[in-house]
Amino acid sequence: MGRKANTDPPNIGSFGLGTRNDRGQRLLDFLCREQMYCMNTFFKKHQNRKWTWRSPDNRVKNEIDYVLTTDKHMCIDVSVLNHFNTGSDHRIVRSKI
C-alpha cells in the first residue's frame, strides 16, 4: 500500500509502510471503487511492527497482508504479531474490533 500521499483518498490512513507500487495502487483503486478502507494504515506502529512478509534471504520486509473493511470505525487496532512461528514467510495480522 505504501505511505499516503497528499492527493490520496480517505480510504487509507497516514501510516502505511514503504513506497506504493503498481499492486498497491490497484488495491487503493479497489478500495475506492468498493468504498472500503485499509485498516492497517490507520494505526501508528513502529516500522518493525508493520511488515507482514519477509523475503527468503531476510533482506526485504514488506507490508502485504491487510485488514479491509467497509466501516473504518469497526476496528480499534491492527497490529502484526512477531512472536509466533507459523512456518511461513508471513506474520500474523491481528485486528481488534
Rosetta silent file (secondary structure, phi, psi, omega in degrees, C-alpha in Angstrom):
SEQUENCE: MGRKANTDPPNIGSFGLGTRNDRGQRLLDFLCREQMYCMNTFFKKHQNRKWTWRSPDNRVKNEIDYVLTTDKHMCIDVSVLNHFNTGSDHRIVRSKI
SCORE:     score description
SCORE:     0.000 S_00000001
   1 L     0.000  -46.256  178.475    0.000    0.000    0.000 S_00000001
   2 L    82.267  173.697  179.549    2.785    2.436    0.873 S_00000001
   3 L   -70.150  151.970 -179.543    2.697    5.785    2.595 S_00000001
   4 L   -76.760  134.621  174.185   -0.223    8.102    1.975 S_00000001
   5 L   -94.157  159.799 -179.724    0.261   10.968   -0.468 S_00000001
   6 L   -58.014  -28.835 -176.660   -1.485   14.322   -0.054 S_00000001
   7 L   -92.105    0.353 -178.721   -3.711   13.543   -3.038 S_00000001
   8 L   -72.464  149.602  177.854   -4.817   10.096   -1.828 S_00000001
   9 L   -72.553  170.733 -176.745   -8.462    9.479   -0.930 S_00000001
  10 L   -76.149    9.320 -179.002   -9.573    8.815    2.684 S_00000001
  11 L   -74.658  -11.321  175.508   -9.665    5.027    2.117 S_00000001
  12 E  -130.063  154.396  178.977   -6.196    4.747    3.628 S_00000001
  13 L   -92.007 -171.693 -174.175   -4.650    6.266    6.706 S_00000001
  14 L   -89.091    2.664 -169.918   -1.393    8.107    7.197 S_00000001
  15 L  -119.201   39.376  174.055    0.658    5.189    8.499 S_00000001
  16 L   -71.189  166.022 -177.724    1.405    2.941    5.521 S_00000001
  17 L  -112.251  130.845  172.923    4.802    1.326    5.160 S_00000001
  18 L    79.323 -157.469 -177.265    7.211    1.971    2.300 S_00000001
  19 L  -109.622  138.191 -178.868    6.531    3.181   -1.217 S_00000001
  20 L   -74.190  131.851  174.569    3.421    2.307   -3.195 S_00000001
  21 L  -107.478 -170.304 -177.850    3.955    0.160   -6.269 S_00000001
  22 H   -59.955  -40.071 -179.986    1.522   -0.859   -9.029 S_00000001
  23 H   -67.324  -38.102  176.080   -0.105   -3.530   -6.863 S_00000001
  24 H   -64.228  -38.489  178.012   -0.593   -1.043   -4.046 S_00000001
  25 H   -67.164  -38.765  177.001   -2.209    1.377   -6.467 S_00000001
  26 H   -64.361  -38.025  176.732   -4.530   -1.361   -7.728 S_00000001
  27 H   -64.812  -43.639  178.053   -5.515   -2.123   -4.135 S_00000001
  28 H   -61.778  -41.594  177.203   -6.204    1.563   -3.495 S_00000001
  29 H   -61.017  -41.442  177.725   -8.307    1.748   -6.666 S_00000001
  30 H   -62.652  -45.389  179.790  -10.276   -1.304   -5.471 S_00000001
  31 H   -59.019  -43.111  179.177  -10.834    0.264   -2.048 S_00000001
  32 H   -64.128  -46.277 -177.901  -12.172    3.443   -3.643 S_00000001
  33 H   -63.039  -39.251 -175.872  -14.434    1.582   -6.043 S_00000001
  34 H   -95.613    2.555 -179.059  -15.881   -0.658   -3.307 S_00000001
  35 L    55.456   53.533 -179.319  -15.957    2.085   -0.625 S_00000001
  36 L  -119.641  171.064 -177.673  -13.649    0.120    1.677 S_00000001
  37 E  -130.793  144.323  174.650  -10.761    1.012    3.999 S_00000001
  38 E   -96.240  100.807 -169.756   -7.306   -0.463    4.593 S_00000001
  39 H   -70.106  -27.333  178.905   -7.238   -0.517    8.369 S_00000001
  40 H   -54.436  -33.003 -172.639   -3.521   -1.303    8.785 S_00000001
  41 H   -83.122   -3.474 -177.848   -2.745    2.231    7.616 S_00000001
  42 H   -94.673   -5.469 -175.437   -4.857    3.984   10.255 S_00000001
  43 L  -121.338  124.736 -178.902   -2.777    2.954   13.283 S_00000001
  44 L   -74.581  124.139  178.970    0.677    4.295   14.043 S_00000001
  45 L  -137.007  156.199  172.311    3.098    1.476   14.786 S_00000001
  46 L   -62.016  146.412 -177.025    6.864    1.109   14.885 S_00000001
  47 H   -53.250  -35.999 -179.875    8.188    0.021   11.478 S_00000001
  48 H   -69.616  -15.451  178.852    9.163   -3.375   12.904 S_00000001
  49 H  -101.803   11.387 -179.099    5.504   -3.916   13.894 S_00000001
  50 L  -108.824  -34.657 -173.179    4.134   -3.152   10.393 S_00000001
  51 L   -71.549  144.168 -176.092    5.789   -5.594    7.992 S_00000001
  52 L  -119.780  -10.570 -178.273    3.900   -8.810    7.277 S_00000001
  53 E  -139.098  141.055  178.726    6.169  -10.623    4.783 S_00000001
  54 E  -125.987  136.619  179.635    9.906  -11.307    4.686 S_00000001
  55 L   -67.707  157.603 -179.247   11.907  -12.389    1.631 S_00000001
  56 L   -57.097  -29.544  179.401   13.705  -15.763    1.745 S_00000001
  57 L   -90.260    6.274  178.210   17.085  -14.018    2.132 S_00000001
  58 L    63.731   15.422 -178.617   15.723  -11.897    5.027 S_00000001
  59 L   -90.595  -31.939 -174.599   16.726   -8.673    3.254 S_00000001
  60 L  -112.922  132.735  175.684   13.309   -7.359    2.223 S_00000001
  61 E  -128.990  126.594 -177.946   10.355   -6.801    4.546 S_00000001
  62 E  -131.042  157.026  172.549    7.044   -5.544    3.178 S_00000001
  63 L   -97.301  103.205 -176.579    3.524   -4.908    4.387 S_00000001
  64 L  -127.986    0.321  176.727    1.420   -7.014    2.010 S_00000001
  65 L  -114.017  130.530 -170.392   -1.297   -8.502    4.258 S_00000001
  66 L  -132.486  157.559  170.296   -4.137   -6.181    5.165 S_00000001
  67 L  -104.448  117.758 -179.074   -7.352   -5.870    7.131 S_00000001
  68 E  -113.318  141.351 -179.515  -10.023   -4.407    4.831 S_00000001
  69 E  -149.757  161.012  175.813  -13.451   -3.245    5.949 S_00000001
  70 L   -91.822   -9.870 -179.370  -16.434   -1.210    4.797 S_00000001
  71 L  -128.179  104.764 -174.686  -16.670    0.556    8.182 S_00000001
  72 L   -71.693   -9.832  177.214  -13.474    2.241    9.341 S_00000001
  73 L   -89.362   -2.180 -179.390  -14.914    2.732   12.819 S_00000001
  74 L   -70.963  -38.351 -175.479  -15.192   -1.038   13.289 S_00000001
  75 L   -94.078  138.325  174.317  -11.511   -1.563   14.160 S_00000001
  76 L  -107.216  -10.553  176.164   -9.855   -0.108   17.228 S_00000001
  77 E  -169.143  148.157  170.331   -6.410   -1.523   16.415 S_00000001
  78 E  -134.729  129.215  179.125   -4.486   -3.537   13.831 S_00000001
  79 E  -144.208  163.572  179.262   -1.093   -4.973   14.669 S_00000001
  80 E  -107.036  130.077 -179.560    1.361   -7.582   13.465 S_00000001
  81 E   -91.928  123.182 -176.202    2.336  -10.365   15.853 S_00000001
  82 L  -107.455    1.557 -178.015    6.015  -11.151   15.706 S_00000001
  83 L  -106.866   20.073  175.398    6.343  -13.800   18.410 S_00000001
  84 L  -114.495  128.176  175.218    4.517  -16.632   16.632 S_00000001
  85 L   -95.525  106.542 -177.596    6.394  -19.050   14.408 S_00000001
  86 L   -95.891   -4.273 -176.133    3.880  -20.081   11.761 S_00000001
  87 L    75.159   16.181 -177.511    6.395  -21.776    9.475 S_00000001
  88 L  -122.724  165.773  173.875    5.560  -19.167    6.843 S_00000001
  89 L   -87.299    4.936  176.607    7.270  -16.100    5.436 S_00000001
  90 E  -107.308  151.798  175.178    4.189  -14.125    6.549 S_00000001
  91 L  -107.510  157.898 -177.536    3.430  -12.864   10.039 S_00000001
  92 E   -72.611  134.153  175.202    0.022  -12.904   11.725 S_00000001
  93 E  -105.708  126.408 -177.714   -2.081   -9.756   11.375 S_00000001
  94 E  -116.402  137.321  176.513   -4.454   -9.128   14.287 S_00000001
  95 E  -122.467  133.139  173.363   -7.390   -6.762   14.335 S_00000001
  96 E   -99.929  125.581 -178.738   -9.287   -5.663   17.418 S_00000001
  97 L  -120.355    0.000    0.000  -12.899   -4.847   16.666 S_00000001
